[in-house]
Amino acid sequence: MSLNVVHGIGPVYWILRDTGIKKMPVISTGWVHELGGHWRKGKGIQIRMLKYVFQFGVCKKAKITMEEQDGLLYALDGRMMDVKSQDIGEWK
């Protein structure tokens, strides 16, 4: 299994990360937003073992096929706007 890559079969996903630190609880809840490919989003349980964190849970794939930029916006719950950044800075 490769590190920091989301794997999945159907609605089930798993990921092994190398981001564990001693302050983290041994067992906790976690979430995943895949930044490529299927653009999956999900929630699950994560288990810390020293510097490794194994996470598994349930997820959903995006219902539509997206281009890279649209997929990144989807993963971050963002959207394209027709307003200039200067105008946004003036909002109150």
N, CA, C and O atoms as a CHARMM CRD file, in Angstrom:
* protein
*
  368
    1    1 MET  N      0.86000  -1.17300   0.00000 PROA 1      0.00000
    2    1 MET  CA     0.00000   0.00000   0.00000 PROA 1      0.00000
    3    1 MET  C      0.90100   1.23000   0.00000 PROA 1      0.00000
    4    1 MET  O      1.84100   1.31600   0.79100 PROA 1      0.00000
    5    2 SER  N      0.61600   2.17500  -0.88200 PROA 2      0.00000
    6    2 SER  CA     1.42100   3.38600  -0.95700 PROA 2      0.00000
    7    2 SER  C      0.93500   4.41600   0.06000 PROA 2      0.00000
    8    2 SER  O     -0.23400   4.42600   0.44500 PROA 2      0.00000
    9    3 LEU  N      1.84000   5.26900   0.48100 PROA 3      0.00000
   10    3 LEU  CA     1.51900   6.28900   1.47200 PROA 3      0.00000
   11    3 LEU  C      0.77300   7.46000   0.84600 PROA 3      0.00000
   12    3 LEU  O      1.01600   7.82600  -0.30400 PROA 3      0.00000
   13    4 ASN  N     -0.13700   8.04100   1.62100 PROA 4      0.00000
   14    4 ASN  CA    -0.82900   9.28000   1.27000 PROA 4      0.00000
   15    4 ASN  C     -1.61400   9.21200  -0.03400 PROA 4      0.00000
   16    4 ASN  O     -1.76300  10.22100  -0.72400 PROA 4      0.00000
   17    5 VAL  N     -2.11600   8.03200  -0.37500 PROA 5      0.00000
   18    5 VAL  CA    -2.93400   7.84900  -1.57300 PROA 5      0.00000
   19    5 VAL  C     -4.25600   7.21100  -1.14700 PROA 5      0.00000
   20    5 VAL  O     -4.26300   6.19900  -0.44600 PROA 5      0.00000
   21    6 VAL  N     -5.36600   7.80100  -1.56900 PROA 6      0.00000
   22    6 VAL  CA    -6.68600   7.26400  -1.23700 PROA 6      0.00000
   23    6 VAL  C     -6.95400   6.04000  -2.10400 PROA 6      0.00000
   24    6 VAL  O     -6.84200   6.10200  -3.32800 PROA 6      0.00000
   25    7 HSD  N     -7.30600   4.93600  -1.47000 PROA 7      0.00000
   26    7 HSD  CA    -7.70500   3.71700  -2.16700 PROA 7      0.00000
   27    7 HSD  C     -9.16800   3.46900  -1.83600 PROA 7      0.00000
   28    7 HSD  O     -9.64200   3.89200  -0.78200 PROA 7      0.00000
   29    8 GLY  N     -9.88300   2.79600  -2.70900 PROA 8      0.00000
   30    8 GLY  CA   -11.27500   2.52700  -2.41200 PROA 8      0.00000
   31    8 GLY  C    -11.89600   1.49000  -3.30900 PROA 8      0.00000
   32    8 GLY  O    -11.46000   1.26100  -4.43700 PROA 8      0.00000
   33    9 ILE  N    -12.92900   0.86800  -2.77300 PROA 9      0.00000
   34    9 ILE  CA   -13.77100  -0.06400  -3.52200 PROA 9      0.00000
   35    9 ILE  C    -15.20300   0.30600  -3.18700 PROA 9      0.00000
   36    9 ILE  O    -15.62600   0.21000  -2.03500 PROA 9      0.00000
   37   10 GLY  N    -15.94300   0.72700  -4.19500 PROA 10     0.00000
   38   10 GLY  CA   -17.31400   1.16100  -3.95500 PROA 10     0.00000
   39   10 GLY  C    -17.33800   2.34100  -3.00000 PROA 10     0.00000
   40   10 GLY  O    -16.59100   3.30100  -3.18700 PROA 10     0.00000
   41   11 PRO  N    -18.19000   2.28200  -1.97300 PROA 11     0.00000
   42   11 PRO  CA   -18.27500   3.40800  -1.04300 PROA 11     0.00000
   43   11 PRO  C    -17.24600   3.35400   0.08800 PROA 11     0.00000
   44   11 PRO  O    -17.26300   4.22300   0.96000 PROA 11     0.00000
   45   12 VAL  N    -16.36300   2.37200   0.10100 PROA 12     0.00000
   46   12 VAL  CA   -15.38300   2.22200   1.18200 PROA 12     0.00000
   47   12 VAL  C    -14.02700   2.74400   0.71600 PROA 12     0.00000
   48   12 VAL  O    -13.58900   2.44800  -0.39600 PROA 12     0.00000
   49   13 TYR  N    -13.36800   3.52200   1.57300 PROA 13     0.00000
   50   13 TYR  CA   -12.03600   4.01900   1.24500 PROA 13     0.00000
   51   13 TYR  C    -11.07200   3.71100   2.38600 PROA 13     0.00000
   52   13 TYR  O    -11.49400   3.44400   3.51100 PROA 13     0.00000
   53   14 TRP  N     -9.76600   3.75200   2.08500 PROA 14     0.00000
   54   14 TRP  CA    -8.72500   3.63900   3.10100 PROA 14     0.00000
   55   14 TRP  C     -7.50200   4.39900   2.62600 PROA 14     0.00000
   56   14 TRP  O     -7.26500   4.54700   1.42700 PROA 14     0.00000
   57   15 ILE  N     -6.74000   4.87200   3.58100 PROA 15     0.00000
   58   15 ILE  CA    -5.53200   5.63300   3.27800 PROA 15     0.00000
   59   15 ILE  C     -4.54400   5.43100   4.41800 PROA 15     0.00000
   60   15 ILE  O     -4.93400   5.39800   5.58500 PROA 15     0.00000
   61   16 LEU  N     -3.27700   5.29800   4.08300 PROA 16     0.00000
   62   16 LEU  CA    -2.20400   5.21000   5.06800 PROA 16     0.00000
   63   16 LEU  C     -1.34200   6.45300   4.90200 PROA 16     0.00000
   64   16 LEU  O     -0.76200   6.68200   3.84100 PROA 16     0.00000
   65   17 ARG  N     -1.26400   7.25600   5.96700 PROA 17     0.00000
   66   17 ARG  CA    -0.49400   8.49300   5.91500 PROA 17     0.00000
   67   17 ARG  C      0.67700   8.42600   6.88700 PROA 17     0.00000
   68   17 ARG  O      0.66900   7.63000   7.82500 PROA 17     0.00000
   69   18 ASP  N      1.67100   9.25700   6.66000 PROA 18     0.00000
   70   18 ASP  CA     2.83600   9.31400   7.54500 PROA 18     0.00000
   71   18 ASP  C      2.88200  10.63400   8.29200 PROA 18     0.00000
   72   18 ASP  O      3.94900  11.22300   8.46700 PROA 18     0.00000
   73   19 THR  N      1.70800  11.10100   8.73500 PROA 19     0.00000
   74   19 THR  CA     1.58700  12.41900   9.35600 PROA 19     0.00000
   75   19 THR  C      1.24400  12.35300  10.83800 PROA 19     0.00000
   76   19 THR  O      0.83900  13.36000  11.41800 PROA 19     0.00000
   77   20 GLY  N      1.39600  11.20200  11.45700 PROA 20     0.00000
   78   20 GLY  CA     1.04700  11.06300  12.86500 PROA 20     0.00000
   79   20 GLY  C      2.04900  11.74800  13.78000 PROA 20     0.00000
   80   20 GLY  O      3.25400  11.72700  13.52800 PROA 20     0.00000
   81   21 ILE  N      1.53500  12.36000  14.85300 PROA 21     0.00000
   82   21 ILE  CA     2.37400  12.94900  15.89000 PROA 21     0.00000
   83   21 ILE  C      1.88900  12.46500  17.24500 PROA 21     0.00000
   84   21 ILE  O      0.74900  12.02000  17.37300 PROA 21     0.00000
   85   22 LYS  N      2.74600  12.54700  18.26100 PROA 22     0.00000
   86   22 LYS  CA     2.40900  12.00900  19.58600 PROA 22     0.00000
   87   22 LYS  C      1.19400  12.68100  20.20700 PROA 22     0.00000
   88   22 LYS  O      0.48100  12.04800  20.98500 PROA 22     0.00000
   89   23 LYS  N      0.93700  13.95000  19.88600 PROA 23     0.00000
   90   23 LYS  CA    -0.20300  14.67100  20.46600 PROA 23     0.00000
   91   23 LYS  C     -1.54600  14.16200  19.94400 PROA 23     0.00000
   92   23 LYS  O     -2.57600  14.39200  20.57800 PROA 23     0.00000
   93   24 MET  N     -1.55300  13.47900  18.80700 PROA 24     0.00000
   94   24 MET  CA    -2.79800  12.96800  18.23100 PROA 24     0.00000
   95   24 MET  C     -3.33800  11.82200  19.08300 PROA 24     0.00000
   96   24 MET  O     -2.55700  11.02700  19.60800 PROA 24     0.00000
   97   25 PRO  N     -4.65700  11.72300  19.22800 PROA 25     0.00000
   98   25 PRO  CA    -5.22000  10.55600  19.90200 PROA 25     0.00000
   99   25 PRO  C     -4.95700   9.29000  19.08700 PROA 25     0.00000
  100   25 PRO  O     -4.77100   9.35400  17.87200 PROA 25     0.00000
  101   26 VAL  N     -4.94300   8.16500  19.75000 PROA 26     0.00000
  102   26 VAL  CA    -4.69800   6.90100  19.05300 PROA 26     0.00000
  103   26 VAL  C     -5.85400   6.57700  18.11200 PROA 26     0.00000
  104   26 VAL  O     -5.62900   6.10100  16.99900 PROA 26     0.00000
  105   27 ILE  N     -7.08700   6.82900  18.54700 PROA 27     0.00000
  106   27 ILE  CA    -8.26900   6.59300  17.71200 PROA 27     0.00000
  107   27 ILE  C     -9.07600   7.88900  17.65600 PROA 27     0.00000
  108   27 ILE  O     -9.34900   8.49700  18.69100 PROA 27     0.00000
  109   28 SER  N     -9.45600   8.30700  16.46100 PROA 28     0.00000
  110   28 SER  CA   -10.25200   9.51800  16.29300 PROA 28     0.00000
  111   28 SER  C    -11.03900   9.43800  14.98600 PROA 28     0.00000
  112   28 SER  O    -10.89400   8.48900  14.21500 PROA 28     0.00000
  113   29 THR  N    -11.86500  10.44100  14.75400 PROA 29     0.00000
  114   29 THR  CA   -12.59600  10.51100  13.48900 PROA 29     0.00000
  115   29 THR  C    -11.76500  11.31000  12.48700 PROA 29     0.00000
  116   29 THR  O    -10.92000  12.11800  12.86900 PROA 29     0.00000
  117   30 GLY  N    -12.01400  11.07500  11.21800 PROA 30     0.00000
  118   30 GLY  CA   -11.28100  11.77800  10.17200 PROA 30     0.00000
  119   30 GLY  C    -12.14600  11.97900   8.95400 PROA 30     0.00000
  120   30 GLY  O    -13.23600  11.41700   8.85100 PROA 30     0.00000
  121   31 TRP  N    -11.65900  12.78200   8.03500 PROA 31     0.00000
  122   31 TRP  CA   -12.36300  13.03600   6.78300 PROA 31     0.00000
  123   31 TRP  C    -11.34300  13.00000   5.65500 PROA 31     0.00000
  124   31 TRP  O    -10.13700  13.09000   5.88600 PROA 31     0.00000
  125   32 VAL  N    -11.84400  12.86600   4.43300 PROA 32     0.00000
  126   32 VAL  CA   -10.97200  12.83800   3.27400 PROA 32     0.00000
  127   32 VAL  C    -11.64900  13.58100   2.13300 PROA 32     0.00000
  128   32 VAL  O    -12.84200  13.40800   1.88600 PROA 32     0.00000
  129   33 HSD  N    -10.87600  14.40900   1.44000 PROA 33     0.00000
  130   33 HSD  CA   -11.28300  15.05000   0.19200 PROA 33     0.00000
  131   33 HSD  C    -10.20000  14.72600  -0.80100 PROA 33     0.00000
  132   33 HSD  O     -9.08400  15.23400  -0.68700 PROA 33     0.00000
  133   34 GLU  N    -10.50200  13.89000  -1.77300 PROA 34     0.00000
  134   34 GLU  CA    -9.50600  13.47400  -2.75100 PROA 34     0.00000
  135   34 GLU  C     -9.26600  14.59900  -3.75800 PROA 34     0.00000
  136   34 GLU  O    -10.20700  15.11900  -4.35900 PROA 34     0.00000
  137   35 LEU  N     -8.00500  14.96400  -3.93200 PROA 35     0.00000
  138   35 LEU  CA    -7.65200  16.06900  -4.82900 PROA 35     0.00000
  139   35 LEU  C     -7.18400  15.56100  -6.17700 PROA 35     0.00000
  140   35 LEU  O     -6.12900  15.96900  -6.66300 PROA 35     0.00000
  141   36 GLY  N     -7.94500  14.68800  -6.77600 PROA 36     0.00000
  142   36 GLY  CA    -7.62400  14.16400  -8.09700 PROA 36     0.00000
  143   36 GLY  C     -8.44100  12.91700  -8.37000 PROA 36     0.00000
  144   36 GLY  O     -9.06700  12.35600  -7.47100 PROA 36     0.00000
  145   37 GLY  N     -8.42500  12.50000  -9.60000 PROA 37     0.00000
  146   37 GLY  CA    -9.09200  11.25500  -9.96500 PROA 37     0.00000
  147   37 GLY  C    -10.58600  11.28200  -9.78800 PROA 37     0.00000
  148   37 GLY  O    -11.29200  11.98400 -10.51300 PROA 37     0.00000
  149   38 HSD  N    -11.07500  10.52300  -8.82800 PROA 38     0.00000
  150   38 HSD  CA   -12.52700  10.37300  -8.63900 PROA 38     0.00000
  151   38 HSD  C    -13.14600  11.48700  -7.80700 PROA 38     0.00000
  152   38 HSD  O    -14.37100  11.57600  -7.72900 PROA 38     0.00000
  153   39 TRP  N    -12.33700  12.33700  -7.18300 PROA 39     0.00000
  154   39 TRP  CA   -12.81300  13.44500  -6.35700 PROA 39     0.00000
  155   39 TRP  C    -13.73000  12.96300  -5.23900 PROA 39     0.00000
  156   39 TRP  O    -14.79300  13.53900  -5.00900 PROA 39     0.00000
  157   40 ARG  N    -13.31700  11.90700  -4.54900 PROA 40     0.00000
  158   40 ARG  CA   -14.12900  11.35000  -3.46200 PROA 40     0.00000
  159   40 ARG  C    -14.07600  12.23500  -2.21800 PROA 40     0.00000
  160   40 ARG  O    -13.07100  12.89000  -1.94100 PROA 40     0.00000
  161   41 LYS  N    -15.19500  12.23600  -1.46900 PROA 41     0.00000
  162   41 LYS  CA   -15.28000  12.89000  -0.16100 PROA 41     0.00000
  163   41 LYS  C    -15.84600  11.86600   0.80500 PROA 41     0.00000
  164   41 LYS  O    -16.76400  11.12100   0.46200 PROA 41     0.00000
  165   42 GLY  N    -15.29500  11.82900   2.02000 PROA 42     0.00000
  166   42 GLY  CA   -15.81200  10.86500   2.96300 PROA 42     0.00000
  167   42 GLY  C    -15.40400  11.13200   4.39500 PROA 42     0.00000
  168   42 GLY  O    -14.62100  12.03500   4.68600 PROA 42     0.00000
  169   43 LYS  N    -15.96300  10.31200   5.29300 PROA 43     0.00000
  170   43 LYS  CA   -15.68000  10.38400   6.72100 PROA 43     0.00000
  171   43 LYS  C    -15.37300   8.98000   7.20700 PROA 43     0.00000
  172   43 LYS  O    -15.85000   7.99200   6.64900 PROA 43     0.00000
  173   44 GLY  N    -14.56300   8.91100   8.26400 PROA 44     0.00000
  174   44 GLY  CA   -14.24800   7.59600   8.79300 PROA 44     0.00000
  175   44 GLY  C    -13.51200   7.64900  10.12000 PROA 44     0.00000
  176   44 GLY  O    -13.53000   8.65800  10.82400 PROA 44     0.00000
  177   45 ILE  N    -12.87200   6.54800  10.43800 PROA 45     0.00000
  178   45 ILE  CA   -12.11100   6.36800  11.67500 PROA 45     0.00000
  179   45 ILE  C    -10.63700   6.34600  11.31500 PROA 45     0.00000
  180   45 ILE  O    -10.24200   5.75400  10.31100 PROA 45     0.00000
  181   46 GLN  N     -9.81500   7.00300  12.15000 PROA 46     0.00000
  182   46 GLN  CA    -8.37900   6.91800  11.92700 PROA 46     0.00000
  183   46 GLN  C     -7.69300   6.39600  13.18000 PROA 46     0.00000
  184   46 GLN  O     -8.07300   6.71500  14.30700 PROA 46     0.00000
  185   47 ILE  N     -6.67800   5.58800  12.94700 PROA 47     0.00000
  186   47 ILE  CA    -5.92100   4.95300  14.02800 PROA 47     0.00000
  187   47 ILE  C     -4.46200   5.34800  13.85300 PROA 47     0.00000
  188   47 ILE  O     -3.87100   5.12000  12.79800 PROA 47     0.00000
  189   48 ARG  N     -3.87800   5.95200  14.90900 PROA 48     0.00000
  190   48 ARG  CA    -2.47800   6.36400  14.84000 PROA 48     0.00000
  191   48 ARG  C     -1.59200   5.27100  15.41900 PROA 48     0.00000
  192   48 ARG  O     -1.85600   4.74900  16.50200 PROA 48     0.00000
  193   49 MET  N     -0.53700   4.93200  14.68400 PROA 49     0.00000
  194   49 MET  CA     0.46600   3.96900  15.13600 PROA 49     0.00000
  195   49 MET  C      1.82600   4.62800  14.92800 PROA 49     0.00000
  196   49 MET  O      2.37100   4.60800  13.82500 PROA 49     0.00000
  197   50 LEU  N      2.37200   5.21600  16.00400 PROA 50     0.00000
  198   50 LEU  CA     3.61400   5.98600  15.95700 PROA 50     0.00000
  199   50 LEU  C      3.48200   7.12500  14.95100 PROA 50     0.00000
  200   50 LEU  O      2.66200   8.02000  15.15600 PROA 50     0.00000
  201   51 LYS  N      4.26200   7.12000  13.87000 PROA 51     0.00000
  202   51 LYS  CA     4.16800   8.22500  12.91000 PROA 51     0.00000
  203   51 LYS  C      3.19300   7.93800  11.77100 PROA 51     0.00000
  204   51 LYS  O      3.04300   8.76700  10.87300 PROA 51     0.00000
  205   52 TYR  N      2.53900   6.80000  11.78700 PROA 52     0.00000
  206   52 TYR  CA     1.60300   6.43100  10.72100 PROA 52     0.00000
  207   52 TYR  C      0.16200   6.55500  11.19400 PROA 52     0.00000
  208   52 TYR  O     -0.15300   6.30100  12.35600 PROA 52     0.00000
  209   53 VAL  N     -0.69700   6.94800  10.27600 PROA 53     0.00000
  210   53 VAL  CA    -2.13400   7.05300  10.54900 PROA 53     0.00000
  211   53 VAL  C     -2.85800   6.25200   9.47700 PROA 53     0.00000
  212   53 VAL  O     -2.73100   6.53700   8.28600 PROA 53     0.00000
  213   54 PHE  N     -3.62600   5.23500   9.91000 PROA 54     0.00000
  214   54 PHE  CA    -4.45000   4.45300   8.99100 PROA 54     0.00000
  215   54 PHE  C     -5.87800   4.93900   9.14600 PROA 54     0.00000
  216   54 PHE  O     -6.41200   4.97000  10.25500 PROA 54     0.00000
  217   55 GLN  N     -6.49500   5.31800   8.04500 PROA 55     0.00000
  218   55 GLN  CA    -7.86700   5.81800   8.07100 PROA 55     0.00000
  219   55 GLN  C     -8.71500   5.02100   7.10400 PROA 55     0.00000
  220   55 GLN  O     -8.27100   4.69800   6.00200 PROA 55     0.00000
  221   56 PHE  N     -9.93600   4.70100   7.51200 PROA 56     0.00000
  222   56 PHE  CA   -10.87800   4.00200   6.64700 PROA 56     0.00000
  223   56 PHE  C    -12.27300   4.53000   6.94200 PROA 56     0.00000
  224   56 PHE  O    -12.54200   5.02400   8.03700 PROA 56     0.00000
  225   57 GLY  N    -13.15300   4.42200   5.96100 PROA 57     0.00000
  226   57 GLY  CA   -14.51100   4.90100   6.14900 PROA 57     0.00000
  227   57 GLY  C    -15.32300   4.77600   4.87900 PROA 57     0.00000
  228   57 GLY  O    -15.00000   3.98700   3.99000 PROA 57     0.00000
  229   58 VAL  N    -16.38500   5.56600   4.80500 PROA 58     0.00000
  230   58 VAL  CA   -17.26400   5.55100   3.64800 PROA 58     0.00000
  231   58 VAL  C    -17.13600   6.88600   2.91200 PROA 58     0.00000
  232   58 VAL  O    -16.89300   7.92900   3.52000 PROA 58     0.00000
  233   59 CYS  N    -17.30400   6.82700   1.59300 PROA 59     0.00000
  234   59 CYS  CA   -17.14300   8.03800   0.78900 PROA 59     0.00000
  235   59 CYS  C    -18.10100   8.00600  -0.39100 PROA 59     0.00000
  236   59 CYS  O    -18.74300   6.99500  -0.67700 PROA 59     0.00000
  237   60 LYS  N    -18.17500   9.15400  -1.07100 PROA 60     0.00000
  238   60 LYS  CA   -18.96400   9.27400  -2.29500 PROA 60     0.00000
  239   60 LYS  C    -18.06400   9.85100  -3.37500 PROA 60     0.00000
  240   60 LYS  O    -17.25900  10.74600  -3.11800 PROA 60     0.00000
  241   61 LYS  N    -18.21000   9.33200  -4.57700 PROA 61     0.00000
  242   61 LYS  CA   -17.52400   9.92800  -5.72200 PROA 61     0.00000
  243   61 LYS  C    -18.35300  11.09800  -6.21600 PROA 61     0.00000
  244   61 LYS  O    -19.56300  11.14900  -5.99800 PROA 61     0.00000
  245   62 ALA  N    -17.69900  12.03600  -6.88300 PROA 62     0.00000
  246   62 ALA  CA   -18.42300  13.13500  -7.51400 PROA 62     0.00000
  247   62 ALA  C    -19.36200  12.55300  -8.56700 PROA 62     0.00000
  248   62 ALA  O    -19.00400  11.60300  -9.26300 PROA 62     0.00000
  249   63 LYS  N    -20.54500  13.11200  -8.68400 PROA 63     0.00000
  250   63 LYS  CA   -21.54000  12.57700  -9.60700 PROA 63     0.00000
  251   63 LYS  C    -21.27400  12.96300 -11.05800 PROA 63     0.00000
  252   63 LYS  O    -21.84100  12.37200 -11.97800 PROA 63     0.00000
  253   64 ILE  N    -20.42000  13.94600 -11.25700 PROA 64     0.00000
  254   64 ILE  CA   -20.13300  14.39100 -12.61900 PROA 64     0.00000
  255   64 ILE  C    -18.63900  14.29000 -12.88900 PROA 64     0.00000
  256   64 ILE  O    -17.82800  14.33100 -11.96400 PROA 64     0.00000
  257   65 THR  N    -18.28500  14.15900 -14.14500 PROA 65     0.00000
  258   65 THR  CA   -16.88200  14.15400 -14.53900 PROA 65     0.00000
  259   65 THR  C    -16.41800  15.59300 -14.62400 PROA 65     0.00000
  260   65 THR  O    -17.08900  16.43800 -15.21700 PROA 65     0.00000
  261   66 MET  N    -15.25700  15.87300 -14.02200 PROA 66     0.00000
  262   66 MET  CA   -14.79700  17.25000 -13.93500 PROA 66     0.00000
  263   66 MET  C    -13.40600  17.42300 -14.52500 PROA 66     0.00000
  264   66 MET  O    -12.60600  16.49000 -14.58900 PROA 66     0.00000
  265   67 GLU  N    -13.15200  18.64300 -14.94800 PROA 67     0.00000
  266   67 GLU  CA   -11.80000  19.05000 -15.31500 PROA 67     0.00000
  267   67 GLU  C    -11.02200  19.26500 -14.01400 PROA 67     0.00000
  268   67 GLU  O    -11.61800  19.33000 -12.93900 PROA 67     0.00000
  269   68 GLU  N     -9.70000  19.37600 -14.10800 PROA 68     0.00000
  270   68 GLU  CA    -8.85600  19.52000 -12.92900 PROA 68     0.00000
  271   68 GLU  C     -9.25100  20.70700 -12.05300 PROA 68     0.00000
  272   68 GLU  O     -9.38700  20.55200 -10.83900 PROA 68     0.00000
  273   69 GLN  N     -9.43900  21.88700 -12.64200 PROA 69     0.00000
  274   69 GLN  CA    -9.77100  23.07500 -11.85600 PROA 69     0.00000
  275   69 GLN  C    -11.13100  22.93400 -11.18400 PROA 69     0.00000
  276   69 GLN  O    -11.27600  23.28500 -10.01300 PROA 69     0.00000
  277   70 ASP  N    -12.12800  22.42800 -11.90300 PROA 70     0.00000
  278   70 ASP  CA   -13.45400  22.23100 -11.31500 PROA 70     0.00000
  279   70 ASP  C    -13.40100  21.20900 -10.19100 PROA 70     0.00000
  280   70 ASP  O    -14.09200  21.36300  -9.18400 PROA 70     0.00000
  281   71 GLY  N    -12.59100  20.16500 -10.34800 PROA 71     0.00000
  282   71 GLY  CA   -12.46400  19.15500  -9.30800 PROA 71     0.00000
  283   71 GLY  C    -11.83000  19.70000  -8.05000 PROA 71     0.00000
  284   71 GLY  O    -12.25500  19.35700  -6.94700 PROA 71     0.00000
  285   72 LEU  N    -10.81900  20.54700  -8.19100 PROA 72     0.00000
  286   72 LEU  CA   -10.20400  21.15900  -7.01700 PROA 72     0.00000
  287   72 LEU  C    -11.18500  22.06400  -6.29400 PROA 72     0.00000
  288   72 LEU  O    -11.23900  22.06000  -5.06400 PROA 72     0.00000
  289   73 LEU  N    -11.95600  22.83400  -7.03400 PROA 73     0.00000
  290   73 LEU  CA   -12.97600  23.67200  -6.40600 PROA 73     0.00000
  291   73 LEU  C    -14.01700  22.82700  -5.69300 PROA 73     0.00000
  292   73 LEU  O    -14.45600  23.18200  -4.59900 PROA 73     0.00000
  293   74 TYR  N    -14.42400  21.70300  -6.30000 PROA 74     0.00000
  294   74 TYR  CA   -15.39200  20.79600  -5.68300 PROA 74     0.00000
  295   74 TYR  C    -14.83700  20.23600  -4.37500 PROA 74     0.00000
  296   74 TYR  O    -15.54600  20.18700  -3.36900 PROA 74     0.00000
  297   75 ALA  N    -13.57300  19.81500  -4.38500 PROA 75     0.00000
  298   75 ALA  CA   -12.97200  19.21800  -3.20000 PROA 75     0.00000
  299   75 ALA  C    -12.86700  20.22200  -2.05800 PROA 75     0.00000
  300   75 ALA  O    -12.94200  19.84300  -0.88900 PROA 75     0.00000
  301   76 LEU  N    -12.69700  21.48500  -2.38600 PROA 76     0.00000
  302   76 LEU  CA   -12.56300  22.52200  -1.36500 PROA 76     0.00000
  303   76 LEU  C    -13.87300  23.25100  -1.09200 PROA 76     0.00000
  304   76 LEU  O    -13.89100  24.24500  -0.36500 PROA 76     0.00000
  305   77 ASP  N    -14.97000  22.76200  -1.67100 PROA 77     0.00000
  306   77 ASP  CA   -16.28200  23.40800  -1.56400 PROA 77     0.00000
  307   77 ASP  C    -16.22800  24.85100  -2.04700 PROA 77     0.00000
  308   77 ASP  O    -16.86100  25.73000  -1.46100 PROA 77     0.00000
  309   78 GLY  N    -15.47800  25.09500  -3.10700 PROA 78     0.00000
  310   78 GLY  CA   -15.35500  26.43800  -3.67600 PROA 78     0.00000
  311   78 GLY  C    -16.20500  26.59600  -4.91200 PROA 78     0.00000
  312   78 GLY  O    -16.89500  25.66600  -5.32900 PROA 78     0.00000
  313   79 ARG  N    -16.15300  27.78400  -5.50100 PROA 79     0.00000
  314   79 ARG  CA   -16.89500  28.03700  -6.73400 PROA 79     0.00000
  315   79 ARG  C    -16.23500  29.18600  -7.48300 PROA 79     0.00000
  316   79 ARG  O    -15.55200  30.01500  -6.88200 PROA 79     0.00000
  317   80 MET  N    -16.43700  29.23200  -8.78500 PROA 80     0.00000
  318   80 MET  CA   -15.97100  30.33900  -9.61200 PROA 80     0.00000
  319   80 MET  C    -16.97900  31.47500  -9.49000 PROA 80     0.00000
  320   80 MET  O    -18.18600  31.23800  -9.44200 PROA 80     0.00000
  321   81 MET  N    -16.48900  32.69200  -9.44100 PROA 81     0.00000
  322   81 MET  CA   -17.37400  33.84500  -9.32000 PROA 81     0.00000
  323   81 MET  C    -17.10000  34.80900 -10.46800 PROA 81     0.00000
  324   81 MET  O    -15.98700  34.86700 -10.99100 PROA 81     0.00000
  325   82 ASP  N    -18.11700  35.55700 -10.85000 PROA 82     0.00000
  326   82 ASP  CA   -18.00200  36.54000 -11.92000 PROA 82     0.00000
  327   82 ASP  C    -17.64300  37.92400 -11.37100 PROA 82     0.00000
  328   82 ASP  O    -17.79800  38.92200 -12.07500 PROA 82     0.00000
  329   83 VAL  N    -17.16800  37.99500 -10.13100 PROA 83     0.00000
  330   83 VAL  CA   -16.85200  39.26000  -9.47900 PROA 83     0.00000
  331   83 VAL  C    -15.34000  39.40700  -9.40400 PROA 83     0.00000
  332   83 VAL  O    -14.63200  38.43600  -9.13900 PROA 83     0.00000
  333   84 LYS  N    -14.84400  40.60800  -9.63500 PROA 84     0.00000
  334   84 LYS  CA   -13.40900  40.85800  -9.53400 PROA 84     0.00000
  335   84 LYS  C    -12.97300  40.84500  -8.07300 PROA 84     0.00000
  336   84 LYS  O    -13.76100  41.16400  -7.18200 PROA 84     0.00000
  337   85 SER  N    -11.72700  40.47800  -7.83300 PROA 85     0.00000
  338   85 SER  CA   -11.22800  40.40300  -6.45600 PROA 85     0.00000
  339   85 SER  C    -11.24800  41.76200  -5.77100 PROA 85     0.00000
  340   85 SER  O    -11.43900  41.83100  -4.55700 PROA 85     0.00000
  341   86 GLN  N    -11.05500  42.85500  -6.52700 PROA 86     0.00000
  342   86 GLN  CA   -11.12700  44.18300  -5.93100 PROA 86     0.00000
  343   86 GLN  C    -12.53100  44.46500  -5.38800 PROA 86     0.00000
  344   86 GLN  O    -12.67900  45.06200  -4.32200 PROA 86     0.00000
  345   87 ASP  N    -13.55900  44.03100  -6.12600 PROA 87     0.00000
  346   87 ASP  CA   -14.94400  44.24000  -5.68100 PROA 87     0.00000
  347   87 ASP  C    -15.23500  43.44900  -4.42300 PROA 87     0.00000
  348   87 ASP  O    -15.94000  43.93300  -3.53700 PROA 87     0.00000
  349   88 ILE  N    -14.70500  42.24200  -4.33100 PROA 88     0.00000
  350   88 ILE  CA   -14.93100  41.42200  -3.13000 PROA 88     0.00000
  351   88 ILE  C    -14.31200  42.10300  -1.91200 PROA 88     0.00000
  352   88 ILE  O    -14.89200  42.08200  -0.82600 PROA 88     0.00000
  353   89 GLY  N    -13.14300  42.70200  -2.09000 PROA 89     0.00000
  354   89 GLY  CA   -12.48300  43.40400  -0.98100 PROA 89     0.00000
  355   89 GLY  C    -13.29300  44.57000  -0.44500 PROA 89     0.00000
  356   89 GLY  O    -13.09800  44.98300   0.69800 PROA 89     0.00000
  357   90 GLU  N    -14.20200  45.10700  -1.25300 PROA 90     0.00000
  358   90 GLU  CA   -15.03900  46.24400  -0.82700 PROA 90     0.00000
  359   90 GLU  C    -16.35600  45.81800  -0.19900 PROA 90     0.00000
  360   90 GLU  O    -17.10100  46.66800   0.28900 PROA 90     0.00000
  361   91 TRP  N    -16.66500  44.51700  -0.19700 PROA 91     0.00000
  362   91 TRP  CA   -17.90800  44.03500   0.42200 PROA 91     0.00000
  363   91 TRP  C    -17.87400  44.31800   1.91300 PROA 91     0.00000
  364   91 TRP  O    -16.82000  44.25900   2.54600 PROA 91     0.00000
  365   92 LYS  N    -19.01600  44.61800   2.45400 PROA 92     0.00000
  366   92 LYS  CA   -19.10600  44.86100   3.91200 PROA 92     0.00000
  367   92 LYS  C    -20.20400  44.05200   4.50700 PROA 92     0.00000
  368   92 LYS  O    -20.43500  44.11900   5.71500 PROA 92     0.00000
